[in-house]
Amino acid sequence: MLQLSLLLGLLAAAYNVQAQSSTSSYVESTVPTGTPIPGDYSGALRPQIHYSPPIDFMNDPNGMFLDANGTYHLYYQYNPTGIVAGNQHWGHATSQDLYHWTNQPIAIFPRAEGEGIFSGSTVVDVNNTSSFFPNQTNGVVAMYTLNTAKEETQEIAYSTDGGYTFTKYADNPVISINSTQFRDPKVLWYAPTQTWVAVISYAQDFVIGFFTSPNLTNWTHASNFSHAGLLGLQYECPNLVSIPMLTNASIAEPLDPSNFASTDEMYILQISINPGAPQGGSISQYFPGTFNGTHFTTANAVTQLTDFGKDNYAGQFFYNIPSTSPQISMAWASNWEYSQIVPTGPQEIFRSFMTVPRQNVLANTTRSPYTLISYPFDYTPLYTSPNSLINSTSLTNSSLLYDYSTTVPSGALSFSINITQIPAANTTGTANFTFLSSVTGESIRGGVFLGGGNGDTPFWMDRGYARGFDNPFFTDKFSTDLWLDPDTQTFRMLGVLDRSILEIFLNNGAKAGTMTFFTEGILDTLILGTNDLNPGIGVSAEVYGLQSAWATQENMNGTVVGNVTMGSVAAQMVRRDNLGHLQSL
């Protein structure tokens, strides 16, 4: 969020003071209140199963929680007045399945010129510890950083309607330390002591502070966690979550509930850094360990990244997911080195999307006793057909080519390659995928090399043949090491390609890679192939089309208007020209 601190002063304009519902008393005049902002989700670069904002600029996910009715709430850092960061609000969307999202009215607004509602989290105060909700069990409390040029403080706001509108606490701030680098609170309920816990970043001191509270309004500092892993310029967006441990990471379906260990409770502390990632810009890292309500203790001192690509940052876990279940997360699929200049801004009047929702557990893998397994939340209901578009059970030293230009209108695909009976020594061969544009010749590629030696099977991805965006920081190639499981001698790869984003999950999510890309032409052809594999190795592959999660929400004008029942004001469709000027449609 450092860039936002710098930009707020530069981007502040003349705002009009006006009355606003319960959220605040100030809002920029062109930002609608009480009604969602409409958007055009049909653009060639716009992902179809990933969340993206209706218009303008989005970054970190915030305040994600699951309510008692089974609705997932996603809030996010949002500038509703431009296609670059600044003027931070909390945007809001809801979903029943984490793929079909309904845009809601903006949830939390700044109340004065120069303020920004920075990252934070929400909780459900079922026991009314805050005294905000005397006659209900579904009261929602948001804790966020209020950023000004003078200070970053922690404030709270509460919602009596399930998280749609918020009232700011009259005695804000609830935590203040007279610092401009103190932000991004993540709150959880610690049942053994019946207390709330907040983890907050002392950003440029490389410290994560742990605070406790009985009621969400009065907070006490409990401990610090500091100078661990990659430091970069600053720590941001900490997350602390209790997470299940797998009994056996080697089975074909490791996320089966029967495979969760009933051992001592484990936690992970996730910390994002920006800049300072190994490949430049922003990235997230995690630390497995234990937590006693006030102190976090790491299980090891190893630096472990959440992603081997360059477009996964500030991930957050949903609140209210049972601790015995895989914890669900989403992250911002971009990087601060280029997020404000990617071509979706001038071409389609929005910037940034989220990753697919991911299920997360810990596992003892070949090289690490505590590996974060990250795997897509079930998207099989999005399949265009119960049957695969194309498949093979014998892809050894051969290839498949599939033209999906007419069969998958969304341009979104799921594809997998599974390799079995890999020799323990003297292994050779490769398995690769290529997505092509038959019009422009552009491509997105990746693959695995089985002959790395000592069980290493290095994997790579390449966006260098996409010509829609060029920038020296838009690194075009990524790779990771992956050690074969000696119990199975298999390699598994699952990929999701969605117009302008590719996400790869290796060996059931032991490694994950996220890569955005921008092409001039539309990708319409997929090639899967293997070469030079040892005799006896088995290879299977499947490809499924994915339906657009946005197309069904379009009105007769092709606009996704969101949940207009939340307000009485009719939605107006607006765009911005290349200079950022508002234009009604």
C-alpha positions as CSV (number, residue, x, y, z in Angstrom):
1,M,0.0,0.0,0.0
2,L,3.0,2.3,-0.1
3,Q,2.2,3.5,-3.6
4,L,-1.3,4.5,-2.4
5,S,0.1,6.6,0.5
6,L,2.1,8.6,-2.1
7,L,-0.7,8.8,-4.6
8,L,-3.4,10.0,-2.3
9,G,-1.8,13.5,-2.0
10,L,-1.3,13.7,-5.8
11,L,-4.7,12.4,-6.9
12,A,-6.9,14.3,-4.4
13,A,-9.3,16.6,-6.2
14,A,-12.1,18.9,-5.1
15,Y,-14.8,16.8,-3.5
16,N,-18.3,17.7,-2.6
17,V,-19.5,17.2,1.0
18,Q,-22.9,15.6,1.0
19,A,-25.1,13.4,3.2
20,Q,-24.6,9.7,2.9
21,S,-26.4,6.8,4.5
22,S,-24.8,5.2,7.6
23,T,-21.4,4.7,6.1
24,S,-19.9,8.2,6.3
25,S,-20.7,11.9,5.7
26,Y,-18.4,12.5,2.7
27,V,-18.0,11.1,-0.8
28,E,-16.7,12.2,-4.1
29,S,-19.7,13.4,-6.2
30,T,-19.3,11.0,-9.1
31,V,-19.2,7.9,-6.9
32,P,-22.7,6.4,-6.5
33,T,-24.0,5.5,-3.0
34,G,-26.6,2.9,-2.3
35,T,-26.4,1.4,-5.8
36,P,-23.7,-0.8,-7.5
37,I,-21.5,0.5,-10.3
38,P,-22.3,-1.3,-13.6
39,G,-19.6,-2.7,-15.9
40,D,-19.0,-4.3,-19.3
41,Y,-17.6,-7.8,-18.7
42,S,-17.4,-8.8,-22.4
43,G,-14.0,-7.4,-23.3
44,A,-11.4,-9.6,-25.0
45,L,-9.0,-9.1,-22.0
46,R,-11.6,-9.5,-19.3
47,P,-11.5,-12.9,-17.4
48,Q,-14.8,-14.8,-17.3
49,I,-14.5,-17.0,-14.2
50,H,-12.3,-14.6,-12.1
51,Y,-13.5,-11.6,-10.2
52,S,-12.7,-8.2,-11.5
53,P,-14.3,-4.8,-10.7
54,P,-17.0,-3.3,-12.9
55,I,-14.8,-0.3,-13.9
56,D,-11.7,1.4,-12.6
57,F,-8.9,0.2,-10.4
58,M,-8.9,-2.7,-7.9
59,N,-6.1,-4.1,-5.7
60,D,-6.0,-6.1,-2.4
61,P,-8.9,-8.3,-1.4
62,N,-10.3,-7.2,2.0
63,G,-12.7,-8.4,4.7
64,M,-13.7,-11.7,3.1
65,F,-16.1,-13.8,5.1
66,L,-18.7,-16.5,4.8
67,D,-22.1,-15.6,6.3
68,A,-24.6,-17.9,8.0
69,N,-26.7,-18.1,4.8
70,G,-23.8,-19.5,2.8
71,T,-23.0,-16.3,1.0
72,Y,-19.3,-15.4,0.4
73,H,-18.5,-11.7,0.8
74,L,-15.5,-10.2,-1.0
75,Y,-14.5,-6.6,-0.2
76,Y,-11.5,-5.1,-2.0
77,Q,-9.4,-2.0,-2.3
78,Y,-11.1,0.1,-4.9
79,N,-10.7,3.5,-6.6
80,P,-14.0,4.2,-8.3
81,T,-12.8,7.4,-9.8
82,G,-9.9,6.2,-12.0
83,I,-7.8,3.4,-13.5
84,V,-4.8,3.9,-11.2
85,A,-4.5,3.4,-7.4
86,G,-5.7,6.2,-5.0
87,N,-9.0,7.4,-3.4
88,Q,-9.3,4.1,-1.7
89,H,-12.8,2.7,-0.9
90,W,-14.0,-0.8,0.0
91,G,-15.7,-2.3,-3.1
92,H,-18.0,-5.3,-2.4
93,A,-19.3,-8.4,-4.2
94,T,-21.1,-11.5,-3.1
95,S,-21.3,-15.1,-4.3
96,Q,-22.8,-18.4,-3.5
97,D,-20.1,-20.5,-5.3
98,L,-17.0,-18.2,-5.4
99,Y,-17.2,-17.9,-9.2
100,H,-20.6,-16.2,-9.9
101,W,-20.2,-12.8,-8.3
102,T,-22.8,-10.1,-7.8
103,N,-21.5,-6.6,-7.6
104,Q,-22.9,-4.7,-4.6
105,P,-22.8,-1.0,-3.7
106,I,-19.5,0.3,-2.3
107,A,-19.4,-0.7,1.3
108,I,-17.1,1.8,3.1
109,F,-16.2,5.3,1.9
110,P,-13.6,7.9,3.0
111,R,-15.2,10.8,4.8
112,A,-12.9,13.6,3.9
113,E,-10.5,14.7,1.2
114,G,-7.1,13.0,1.5
115,E,-8.4,10.0,3.4
116,G,-8.1,6.4,2.2
117,I,-9.9,3.3,3.4
118,F,-6.9,0.9,3.3
119,S,-6.8,-2.9,3.7
120,G,-8.4,-4.7,6.6
121,S,-10.8,-7.6,7.5
122,T,-14.2,-8.4,8.8
123,V,-15.6,-10.7,11.4
124,V,-19.1,-11.9,12.5
125,D,-19.8,-10.9,16.1
126,V,-22.2,-13.7,16.9
127,N,-22.0,-13.2,20.6
128,N,-22.3,-9.4,20.4
129,T,-19.0,-8.8,22.3
130,S,-19.0,-5.3,20.8
131,S,-22.5,-4.4,22.0
132,F,-23.3,-3.1,18.6
133,F,-25.8,-5.9,17.9
134,P,-28.2,-6.4,20.9
135,N,-30.8,-8.4,19.0
136,Q,-28.9,-10.3,16.4
137,T,-26.2,-12.9,15.8
138,N,-25.1,-11.9,12.3
139,G,-23.6,-8.5,13.1
140,V,-20.5,-7.8,11.0
141,V,-17.5,-5.7,12.2
142,A,-14.9,-4.4,9.7
143,M,-11.5,-3.3,10.9
144,Y,-9.5,-1.3,8.4
145,T,-6.6,1.2,8.2
146,L,-7.5,4.8,7.8
147,N,-4.7,6.4,5.8
148,T,-4.0,10.1,5.9
149,A,-0.9,12.1,5.2
150,K,-0.4,12.4,8.9
151,E,-1.0,8.9,10.2
152,E,-2.2,5.4,9.6
153,T,-4.7,4.3,12.3
154,Q,-7.0,1.3,12.8
155,E,-10.7,2.0,12.7
156,I,-13.8,-0.2,12.9
157,A,-17.2,0.0,11.3
158,Y,-20.2,-2.2,12.0
159,S,-23.0,-3.5,9.9
160,T,-26.5,-4.6,11.1
161,D,-27.6,-5.8,7.7
162,G,-25.1,-8.6,7.1
163,G,-22.2,-6.7,5.7
164,Y,-23.9,-4.5,3.0
165,T,-23.8,-1.1,4.7
166,F,-21.6,0.0,7.6
167,T,-21.7,2.6,10.3
168,K,-18.3,3.9,11.5
169,Y,-17.6,3.6,15.2
170,A,-18.0,7.0,17.0
171,D,-14.8,6.6,19.0
172,N,-12.4,5.7,16.2
173,P,-9.5,5.1,16.0
174,V,-9.4,1.9,18.1
175,I,-5.6,1.6,17.7
176,S,-3.2,4.4,17.1
177,I,0.6,4.5,17.5
178,N,1.4,7.8,15.8
179,S,2.9,6.1,12.7
180,T,2.5,6.5,8.9
181,Q,3.5,2.8,8.4
182,F,1.0,0.8,10.5
183,R,-1.7,-1.0,8.5
184,D,-3.7,-3.9,7.2
185,P,-5.3,-5.5,10.3
186,K,-6.5,-9.1,10.0
187,V,-8.8,-10.1,12.9
188,L,-9.8,-13.6,14.1
189,W,-11.6,-15.1,17.0
190,Y,-9.4,-17.3,19.3
191,A,-11.9,-19.6,21.0
192,P,-9.7,-21.0,23.9
193,T,-9.4,-17.6,25.5
194,Q,-12.6,-16.1,24.1
195,T,-10.8,-13.1,22.7
196,W,-10.4,-11.4,19.4
197,V,-6.9,-11.3,17.9
198,A,-5.6,-8.8,15.3
199,V,-2.4,-9.0,13.4
200,I,-1.2,-5.7,12.0
201,S,1.9,-4.7,10.0
202,Y,4.5,-2.2,11.3
203,A,5.4,-2.0,7.7
204,Q,8.9,-0.6,7.4
205,D,10.0,-2.0,10.8
206,F,9.5,-5.5,9.4
207,V,7.3,-6.3,12.4
208,I,3.9,-8.0,12.7
209,G,2.1,-6.9,15.9
210,F,-0.3,-9.2,17.7
211,F,-3.2,-7.4,19.6
212,T,-6.0,-8.9,21.7
213,S,-9.4,-7.5,22.6
214,P,-12.5,-8.8,24.4
215,N,-14.9,-6.6,22.4
216,L,-13.3,-5.3,19.2
217,T,-13.1,-1.7,20.5
218,N,-10.5,-2.0,23.3
219,W,-7.2,-3.5,22.1
220,T,-4.0,-4.5,24.0
221,H,-0.6,-5.2,22.4
222,A,0.4,-8.8,23.1
223,S,3.6,-9.6,21.1
224,N,5.6,-9.1,17.9
225,F,6.9,-11.3,15.1
226,S,9.7,-9.7,13.2
227,H,12.5,-9.9,10.7
228,A,11.6,-13.3,9.2
229,G,11.9,-14.5,5.6
230,L,12.1,-12.0,2.8
231,L,12.1,-8.4,4.0
232,G,12.1,-6.2,0.9
233,L,11.0,-2.6,1.6
234,Q,8.1,-3.5,3.9
235,Y,5.8,-6.1,5.4
236,E,2.1,-5.8,4.3
237,C,-1.3,-7.6,4.5
238,P,-0.6,-10.1,7.3
239,N,-2.9,-13.1,7.7
240,L,-3.1,-15.6,10.6
241,V,-5.3,-18.6,10.1
242,S,-5.7,-22.0,11.7
243,I,-5.3,-24.6,9.0
244,P,-5.7,-28.4,8.7
245,M,-2.8,-30.8,8.2
246,L,-3.0,-33.7,5.8
247,T,-2.3,-37.2,6.8
248,N,-1.1,-38.2,3.4
249,A,-0.2,-35.8,0.6
250,S,0.5,-38.6,-1.9
251,I,-3.0,-39.8,-2.6
252,A,-4.8,-38.8,-5.7
253,E,-7.5,-36.8,-3.8
254,P,-5.6,-35.4,-0.8
255,L,-8.3,-32.9,0.1
256,D,-10.8,-35.6,1.1
257,P,-11.9,-34.8,4.7
258,S,-10.9,-38.3,5.8
259,N,-7.3,-37.3,5.1
260,F,-7.0,-34.5,7.6
261,A,-4.8,-35.3,10.6
262,S,-6.3,-34.9,14.1
263,T,-3.0,-33.6,15.5
264,D,-2.2,-30.4,17.3
265,E,-3.7,-27.3,15.7
266,M,-1.4,-25.6,13.1
267,Y,-1.5,-22.0,11.9
268,I,0.2,-20.2,9.1
269,L,1.2,-16.5,9.3
270,Q,1.2,-15.1,5.8
271,I,3.1,-11.8,5.1
272,S,3.2,-9.9,1.8
273,I,6.3,-7.8,0.8
274,N,6.5,-5.0,-1.6
275,P,8.8,-4.4,-3.3
276,G,11.5,-7.0,-2.8
277,A,10.2,-10.2,-4.4
278,P,12.9,-12.4,-5.9
279,Q,11.6,-11.7,-9.4
280,G,10.8,-8.0,-8.6
281,G,7.9,-6.1,-7.1
282,S,5.4,-7.7,-4.8
283,I,4.9,-11.3,-3.5
284,S,3.6,-13.2,-0.5
285,Q,5.3,-15.6,1.9
286,Y,4.1,-17.9,4.7
287,F,5.3,-19.3,7.9
288,P,3.8,-22.5,9.5
289,G,3.7,-22.6,13.2
290,T,1.7,-22.6,16.4
291,F,-0.3,-19.9,18.2
292,N,-1.4,-19.7,21.8
293,G,-3.7,-16.7,21.7
294,T,-0.9,-14.1,22.1
295,H,2.3,-15.4,20.6
296,F,3.1,-17.1,17.2
297,T,6.0,-19.6,17.1
298,T,7.3,-20.7,13.7
299,A,7.8,-24.4,13.0
300,N,10.9,-23.6,10.9
301,A,12.8,-20.6,9.6
302,V,12.5,-21.5,5.9
303,T,11.3,-18.8,3.5
304,Q,8.3,-20.2,1.6
305,L,6.5,-18.3,-1.2
306,T,2.8,-18.8,-1.9
307,D,3.4,-18.6,-5.7
308,F,6.3,-19.1,-8.2
309,G,4.8,-16.6,-10.7
310,K,4.7,-12.8,-10.4
311,D,1.0,-12.1,-10.1
312,N,-0.2,-13.2,-6.7
313,Y,-0.2,-10.7,-3.9
314,A,-1.9,-9.7,-0.7
315,G,-3.9,-12.9,-0.4
316,Q,-6.5,-13.1,2.3
317,F,-8.4,-16.0,3.9
318,F,-12.1,-16.0,4.3
319,Y,-13.3,-15.6,7.9
320,N,-15.8,-18.1,9.3
321,I,-14.6,-21.2,7.4
322,P,-14.5,-24.1,9.9
323,S,-11.0,-24.7,11.1
324,T,-11.3,-28.4,10.3
325,S,-11.9,-27.6,6.6
326,P,-9.5,-26.4,3.9
327,Q,-9.1,-22.7,4.4
328,I,-10.3,-20.6,1.4
329,S,-8.2,-17.7,0.0
330,M,-8.2,-15.3,-2.8
331,A,-5.4,-12.9,-3.9
332,W,-4.8,-9.9,-6.1
333,A,-3.5,-11.2,-9.5
334,S,-1.1,-8.4,-10.3
335,N,2.1,-6.8,-9.3
336,W,2.8,-3.3,-8.1
337,E,5.6,-3.0,-10.7
338,Y,3.1,-2.7,-13.6
339,S,-0.4,-3.0,-12.2
340,Q,-1.2,0.7,-13.0
341,I,-0.2,0.5,-16.7
342,V,-1.5,-2.8,-18.0
343,P,-3.6,-2.4,-21.1
344,T,-7.0,-3.3,-19.6
345,G,-7.1,0.3,-18.4
346,P,-7.2,2.3,-21.6
347,Q,-8.8,-0.6,-23.6
348,E,-11.5,-1.8,-21.3
349,I,-11.7,0.8,-18.5
350,F,-10.8,-1.4,-15.6
351,R,-7.6,-2.8,-14.0
352,S,-6.9,-6.0,-12.1
353,F,-8.5,-9.2,-11.2
354,M,-8.4,-11.7,-8.4
355,T,-7.0,-15.2,-8.5
356,V,-9.4,-18.1,-8.5
357,P,-10.5,-19.0,-5.0
358,R,-8.2,-21.6,-3.5
359,Q,-8.5,-24.3,-0.9
360,N,-5.5,-24.4,1.4
361,V,-4.1,-27.1,3.8
362,L,-0.6,-28.0,5.1
363,A,1.2,-31.2,4.2
364,N,4.4,-33.0,4.8
365,T,5.9,-33.2,1.3
366,T,9.1,-34.6,-0.1
367,R,11.2,-31.6,0.7
368,S,9.3,-29.8,3.5
369,P,7.4,-31.0,6.6
370,Y,5.0,-28.0,6.3
371,T,4.1,-27.2,2.7
372,L,1.1,-25.0,1.9
373,I,-1.1,-27.0,-0.5
374,S,-3.1,-24.5,-2.6
375,Y,-5.7,-25.9,-5.0
376,P,-8.6,-24.3,-6.9
377,F,-12.0,-24.3,-5.2
378,D,-14.3,-26.7,-7.2
379,Y,-15.2,-25.2,-10.5
380,T,-16.7,-28.3,-12.2
381,P,-20.2,-26.7,-12.2
382,L,-18.8,-24.3,-14.7
383,Y,-17.9,-27.1,-17.2
384,T,-19.5,-26.5,-20.6
385,S,-20.2,-30.2,-20.8
386,P,-19.9,-33.1,-18.3
387,N,-17.6,-34.7,-20.8
388,S,-14.2,-33.3,-21.6
389,L,-13.7,-31.4,-24.9
390,I,-10.7,-33.6,-25.7
391,N,-8.7,-36.2,-23.8
392,S,-6.1,-38.9,-24.1
393,T,-5.0,-41.8,-21.9
394,S,-1.9,-42.5,-24.0
395,L,-0.2,-39.2,-24.7
396,T,3.3,-40.6,-24.3
397,N,5.6,-39.1,-26.9
398,S,2.6,-37.7,-28.9
399,S,0.4,-34.6,-28.9
400,L,-3.1,-33.3,-29.0
401,L,-4.3,-30.1,-30.9
402,Y,-7.7,-28.6,-30.2
403,D,-9.3,-25.5,-31.8
404,Y,-11.8,-24.1,-29.2
405,S,-12.6,-20.9,-31.1
406,T,-16.2,-22.0,-31.7
407,T,-16.8,-24.4,-28.8
408,V,-15.8,-22.2,-25.8
409,P,-17.2,-18.7,-26.2
410,S,-15.8,-17.7,-22.8
411,G,-12.2,-18.5,-23.8
412,A,-11.8,-20.1,-20.4
413,L,-10.4,-23.6,-20.2
414,S,-9.3,-26.2,-17.6
415,F,-6.6,-28.6,-18.7
416,S,-4.6,-31.3,-17.0
417,I,-1.6,-33.6,-17.6
418,N,-0.8,-36.6,-15.4
419,I,2.4,-38.6,-15.8
420,T,2.8,-41.9,-14.0
421,Q,5.4,-44.7,-13.7
422,I,8.3,-42.2,-13.8
423,P,11.7,-44.0,-13.3
424,A,13.5,-43.2,-10.2
425,A,16.8,-42.7,-12.1
426,N,17.9,-41.8,-15.7
427,T,14.6,-40.1,-16.4
428,T,14.2,-38.2,-19.7
429,G,11.5,-36.3,-21.5
430,T,9.3,-33.2,-21.4
431,A,5.6,-32.4,-21.2
432,N,4.4,-29.1,-22.6
433,F,1.3,-27.0,-23.3
434,T,0.9,-24.1,-25.7
435,F,-2.1,-21.8,-26.2
436,L,-2.0,-20.1,-29.6
437,S,-3.8,-17.3,-31.5
438,S,-4.4,-18.6,-35.0
439,V,-4.7,-15.0,-36.2
440,T,-1.7,-13.3,-34.7
441,G,0.6,-16.3,-33.9
442,E,0.9,-15.2,-30.3
443,S,1.3,-17.9,-27.6
444,I,1.4,-18.7,-23.9
445,R,3.5,-21.7,-23.1
446,G,4.7,-23.9,-20.3
447,G,6.0,-27.3,-19.4
448,V,8.0,-29.7,-17.2
449,F,11.4,-31.3,-17.7
450,L,11.6,-34.7,-16.2
451,G,15.4,-35.1,-16.5
452,G,16.4,-32.6,-13.9
453,G,18.3,-35.2,-11.8
454,N,18.0,-36.2,-8.2
455,G,14.2,-36.3,-8.5
456,D,14.0,-32.7,-9.6
457,T,11.3,-31.9,-12.3
458,P,11.7,-28.2,-13.1
459,F,8.6,-26.5,-14.4
460,W,8.4,-23.3,-16.5
461,M,5.9,-20.8,-17.9
462,D,6.4,-18.2,-20.6
463,R,4.3,-15.1,-21.6
464,G,7.0,-13.6,-23.8
465,Y,5.1,-14.4,-27.0
466,A,2.1,-12.3,-26.0
467,R,2.4,-8.9,-27.7
468,G,-0.3,-6.9,-26.1
469,F,1.8,-5.4,-23.3
470,D,5.6,-4.6,-23.1
471,N,7.3,-3.3,-20.1
472,P,10.8,-4.1,-18.7
473,F,9.3,-5.2,-15.3
474,F,6.8,-7.5,-17.0
475,T,9.1,-10.5,-16.6
476,D,8.2,-13.0,-19.3
477,K,9.5,-16.3,-17.9
478,F,9.1,-18.1,-14.6
479,S,10.2,-21.5,-13.3
480,T,10.2,-23.6,-10.2
481,D,11.8,-26.8,-8.9
482,L,9.5,-29.7,-8.1
483,W,10.7,-32.9,-6.5
484,L,8.9,-36.1,-7.4
485,D,7.0,-37.9,-4.6
486,P,9.1,-41.1,-4.1
487,D,6.0,-42.9,-2.9
488,T,4.2,-42.4,-6.2
489,Q,6.7,-41.3,-8.9
490,T,4.0,-39.3,-10.5
491,F,3.7,-35.7,-11.9
492,R,0.3,-33.9,-11.9
493,M,-0.5,-30.6,-13.4
494,L,-3.8,-28.7,-13.5
495,G,-4.1,-25.4,-15.3
496,V,-6.8,-22.7,-15.7
497,L,-6.5,-20.3,-18.5
498,D,-9.0,-17.4,-18.6
499,R,-8.4,-14.9,-21.4
500,S,-5.7,-12.9,-19.6
501,I,-4.6,-15.0,-16.7
502,L,-3.0,-18.5,-16.4
503,E,-2.9,-20.3,-13.1
504,I,-1.0,-23.6,-12.7
505,F,-1.2,-26.1,-9.8
506,L,1.5,-28.8,-9.6
507,N,1.2,-32.1,-7.7
508,N,-2.2,-31.3,-6.2
509,G,-1.2,-27.8,-5.4
510,A,2.3,-28.3,-3.7
511,K,3.4,-25.5,-6.1
512,A,1.2,-22.8,-7.6
513,G,2.1,-20.3,-10.3
514,T,0.0,-17.3,-11.4
515,M,0.8,-15.3,-14.6
516,T,-1.2,-12.6,-16.2
517,F,-0.7,-11.8,-19.9
518,F,-2.1,-9.5,-22.6
519,T,-2.4,-10.5,-26.2
520,E,-3.4,-8.6,-29.4
521,G,-5.3,-11.5,-30.8
522,I,-7.6,-14.0,-29.1
523,L,-6.2,-17.3,-28.0
524,D,-8.2,-20.1,-29.7
525,T,-6.0,-23.2,-30.0
526,L,-4.4,-25.5,-27.4
527,I,-1.6,-28.0,-28.0
528,L,-0.7,-30.6,-25.3
529,G,2.3,-32.9,-26.0
530,T,5.1,-35.0,-24.6
531,N,8.5,-35.9,-26.1
532,D,11.5,-38.2,-25.4
533,L,9.8,-39.9,-22.4
534,N,11.3,-43.2,-21.1
535,P,9.6,-46.4,-22.2
536,G,6.9,-47.4,-19.8
537,I,5.9,-43.9,-18.7
538,G,2.2,-43.3,-18.8
539,V,0.6,-39.9,-19.7
540,S,-3.0,-38.9,-19.7
541,A,-4.6,-35.5,-20.4
542,E,-8.0,-33.8,-20.3
543,V,-9.4,-30.4,-21.4
544,Y,-12.7,-28.9,-20.3
545,G,-14.4,-25.7,-21.4
546,L,-15.6,-23.3,-18.7
547,Q,-18.7,-21.2,-18.9
548,S,-18.6,-17.5,-18.4
549,A,-19.7,-16.6,-14.9
550,W,-20.6,-13.0,-16.1
551,A,-22.5,-13.5,-19.4
552,T,-25.6,-14.7,-17.6
553,Q,-25.8,-11.4,-15.7
554,E,-25.7,-9.1,-18.8
555,N,-28.8,-7.0,-19.5
556,M,-30.0,-6.3,-23.0
557,N,-27.3,-3.7,-23.5
558,G,-24.5,-6.2,-22.5
559,T,-24.0,-4.5,-19.1
560,V,-23.6,-6.2,-15.8
561,V,-25.5,-3.9,-13.4
562,G,-25.1,-5.8,-10.1
563,N,-27.5,-5.9,-7.2
564,V,-29.6,-2.8,-7.9
565,T,-32.2,-3.9,-5.2
566,M,-29.8,-2.6,-2.6
567,G,-30.6,1.0,-3.5
568,S,-33.4,3.0,-5.1
569,V,-31.2,5.0,-7.4
570,A,-31.1,3.7,-11.0
571,A,-27.6,2.7,-12.1
572,Q,-25.9,4.7,-14.7
573,M,-23.3,3.2,-17.0
574,V,-20.2,5.3,-17.2
575,R,-16.8,4.9,-18.9
576,R,-13.7,6.9,-18.9
577,D,-11.8,8.0,-21.9
578,N,-8.0,7.7,-22.2
579,L,-7.5,10.9,-20.2
580,G,-9.8,9.6,-17.4
581,H,-12.8,11.8,-18.1
582,L,-16.2,10.4,-17.2
583,Q,-18.5,9.6,-20.2
584,S,-22.1,8.5,-19.8
585,L,-23.2,5.7,-22.1
